Amino acid sequence: MTPDEALALAERVVRLCAGDADVRVREASEDLLRIANNQAIAHVSAAPVTIELGLRLDGRYGQASTQSAAPDDLAALVERAKAQAKLLPPEPDLLPSVGPQDL
């Protein structure tokens, strides 16, 4: 995933949020090498993208993450973060986000 693609994905999530949000888009390389009888028999490589959301809503903070960028899954991500925030009592010391940052 390019930095521009990651930024576009983060902006899509922010547009779905009703509150103050922190969005992180991470891509990590995962490799698996299977060995049998002292020989490599299979190599699997993946680079899953993880989208993490921290949402400030009415003095509360909820977090959620997903590995899917499908529109329905992003909407569900926001709803999970909102639901978690609503379960928690207001946090008087909760700081606002730092706002948009230049890359």
URLINHU-V394149 format. One record per pair of residues at least 24 apart in sequence whose ideal C-beta (glycine too) atoms are under 8 Angstrom apart, sorted by the first residue. I is the first residue (numbers start at 1). GAP is how many residues later the second one is. If there is no record, write none. Layout:
# URLINHU-V394149
i->{I & I}
gap->{GAP & GAP}
This chain:
# URLINHU-V394149
i->{1 & 1 & 1 & 1 & 3 & 6 & 7 & 9 & 9 & 9 & 10 & 12 & 13 & 13 & 13 & 13 & 13 & 16 & 16 & 16 & 17 & 17 & 17 & 17 & 18 & 18 & 19 & 19 & 19 & 19 & 19 & 19 & 20 & 20 & 20 & 20 & 20 & 21 & 21 & 21 & 21 & 21 & 22 & 22 & 22 & 22 & 23 & 23 & 23 & 23 & 24 & 24 & 24 & 24 & 25 & 25 & 25 & 25 & 26 & 26 & 51 & 53 & 53 & 53 & 54 & 54 & 55 & 55 & 55 & 56 & 56 & 56 & 56 & 57 & 57 & 57 & 58 & 58 & 59 & 59 & 59 & 59 & 60 & 60 & 60 & 60 & 60 & 60 & 60 & 61 & 61 & 61 & 61 & 62 & 62 & 62}
gap->{24 & 26 & 46 & 48 & 100 & 43 & 96 & 40 & 42 & 60 & 41 & 62 & 38 & 40 & 61 & 64 & 65 & 58 & 59 & 62 & 36 & 38 & 61 & 64 & 39 & 64 & 36 & 37 & 38 & 39 & 63 & 66 & 35 & 36 & 37 & 76 & 77 & 32 & 33 & 34 & 35 & 76 & 31 & 32 & 33 & 75 & 28 & 29 & 30 & 31 & 26 & 27 & 28 & 29 & 24 & 25 & 26 & 27 & 24 & 26 & 26 & 24 & 25 & 28 & 27 & 43 & 26 & 27 & 30 & 29 & 38 & 40 & 41 & 25 & 28 & 29 & 27 & 32 & 31 & 32 & 33 & 35 & 25 & 26 & 28 & 29 & 30 & 31 & 34 & 24 & 27 & 30 & 33 & 24 & 25 & 26}
